[in-house]
Amino acid sequence: MTENKTFEEMMQELEQIVNQLDNDQISLEASLELYQKGMALSKACESTLKDAEKKVSELIEKEADESDESQSE
C-alpha cells in the first residue's frame, strides 16, 4: 500500500483521510477502514522519518570524523 510512495505522497493521503473522517456523512464501516489505512500510513511516515534521521546522523558523524582526521594531519 505505501511501499512506492514518497513521504510527501503519504502525508497528503493521510491529510485526505483526516478530512474524510471529519465528514459527518461517512458510515461507521468506512470510518473504520479509513482509520486503519491512516494508522498504516502514519506508521510508514514515522518509519521514513526515522530512516532519514538515522542517515542524517550518520552523515554528521562521518563529517565530524573526516574533520577530526584532517585537523590531526
N, C-alpha and C positions, 0 to 999 in steps of 0.2 A: 504493500500500500504506500509506504513512504520511502521506499528504497531509492528511487531515481529522482527524487525531488530535492530541490535546493532548500536550504534553511528558510529563505525568504518565501518560497512557494508554500512550505509547510506552515509558516506563520500566517500567511494570507488565508490559507484554507482554515486554519484554526480560528481566525477572526470571523470568517464567514459562518462557521459553525456556531460561534458565540452569538452572532446576530440572529441566526435561525432559532436558536434556543430562546432568545429574548422574545420571539414572536409568540403571542398567546394562542395563535390558531393551530399550533403544531400538536399532533397527537402524542400521547404518552409513549407509545411504541417508537415513534420517530425520534422523540426526545432521547430515549434510552440509546438508540442506535447512534445518534449524533454525539451523545455524551461519551460513548465508548470510543468512537472514532476520534473525538477530541482528546481523550486521555492518551490514546496511542500516538497521536501527533505531538502532544505535549512531551511525552517520554522521548520521542525521536528528536525533538528540538533540544531537549536537555542533553541528550547524548551527543548531539552535534556540537553544542556549546562546550561540553566537557572536553571533547576531542580537540576543538580549536584552542581552548585554554591550555591543554597539555602541549600542543605544538608551539604555542607562543612561549610557554615556559622553557621548553627545550631550546628554542631559538635564543632566548635571553641567556640561558646558561652557556650555550655554545659561544655566543658573542662575548660573554664575560671571560670564558676560558681562553678564547683567542686574544682578548685584550690583555689578560694576565701574562700569556706567553710572549706577546710582543713587548711588553714592558720589562720582562726579565731578560731579554736579549741584549 
